[in-house]
Amino acid sequence: MGSKSFAVNQLSETAYASVRVADNGSDNELIRTNNMKLEAFAMRFAWAFVSIVVLLVIVSFLLVVAGYAGSRLALH
């Protein structure tokens, strides 16, 4: 039973060491900088898309209201 516990502990320590070695500060900074640039681009793109959709909805609504008002005036 003691050998099983040793094997599990040894495996977890080895996994922790490999994760710790893989985490390098300089590589992480480069990846983070690129991610921030991509995030900023994605956010600008999303805001532009949403703005265009909202503008089209407002213009469509105004055209429908104007058309309805025009047809009501033509009937009287």
WODA-V285069 format. One record per backbone hydrogen bond with DSSP energy under -1.0 kcal/mol. CO is the residue of the C=O (numbers start at 1). NH is the residue of the N-H. E is the energy in kcal/mol with one decimal. If there is no record, write none. Layout:
CO;NH;E / CO;NH;E
//
This chain:
1;5;-1.5 / 2;6;-1.9 / 3;7;-2.1 / 4;8;-2.1 / 5;9;-2.4 / 6;10;-2.7 / 7;11;-2.3 / 8;12;-2.4 / 9;13;-2.3 / 10;14;-2.1 / 11;15;-2.5 / 12;16;-2.2 / 13;17;-2.2 / 14;18;-2.2 / 15;19;-2.0 / 16;20;-2.4 / 17;21;-2.1 / 18;22;-1.8 / 19;23;-1.1 / 22;24;-1.1 / 24;28;-2.1 / 25;29;-2.0 / 26;30;-1.8 / 27;31;-2.2 / 28;32;-2.5 / 29;33;-2.6 / 30;34;-2.0 / 31;35;-2.4 / 32;36;-2.4 / 33;37;-1.9 / 34;38;-2.4 / 35;39;-2.9 / 36;40;-2.4 / 37;41;-2.2 / 38;42;-2.6 / 39;43;-2.6 / 40;44;-2.4 / 41;45;-2.5 / 42;46;-2.5 / 43;47;-2.7 / 44;48;-2.4 / 45;49;-2.3 / 46;50;-2.7 / 47;51;-2.6 / 48;52;-2.3 / 49;53;-2.3 / 50;54;-2.7 / 51;55;-2.5 / 52;56;-2.5 / 53;57;-2.2 / 54;58;-2.4 / 55;59;-2.5 / 56;60;-2.4 / 57;61;-2.5 / 58;62;-2.5 / 59;63;-2.3 / 60;64;-2.3 / 61;65;-2.6 / 62;66;-2.7 / 63;67;-2.5 / 64;68;-2.5 / 65;69;-2.7 / 66;70;-2.5 / 67;71;-2.2 / 68;72;-1.9 / 69;73;-2.0 / 70;74;-1.8 / 71;75;-1.2
//
